[in-house]
Amino acid sequence: MAGDGRVSIAARSGPAHDLVMVDAFSSDAIPIHLLTREALAVYRRALTGDGIIAFHVSNRFFDLFPVVGRLAEDAGLLSLGRTALSQLDGSLLTSAVVVGIEGPTMVALRARGWVPLPSGPSLWTDDRADVLGAR
């Protein structure tokens, strides 16, 4: 779908997806509006009951695992992460996060080495995000 993914998902009605993927991290800039309490609520409404939200959060300067961990904790969801060697030019590591309920997918990911995320000190919202705290 063309356009801002958060806006497009919010415009749809009813849960319909097993997976929502957030992959707007094409540089070292952080698309903050995609990592807030309100954004997570939009993604969650678009999911089936045991669906998951996957985030690509690779960044050379900021650790976004605690940011997503805090969002998941606030929403009563689990968060798991994994960092692996990257095949992309100019990047050494690639980081991915999944958020969801304790269900078969999350159990399977844990069994494959995905680890629970730490919870960061600040909750990012549409009104406030402590980007420098993610360093």
Buried (B, 14 or more C-beta within 10 A) or exposed (E): EEEEBBEEBBEEEEEEBEBBBBEBBEEEEBBBBBBBBEBBEBBBBBBEEEBBBBBBBBBEEBBBBBBBBBBBBBBEBBBBBBBEEEEEEEEEEBBBBBBBBEEEBBEEBBEEEBEBBBBBEBBBBEEEBEBEBBE
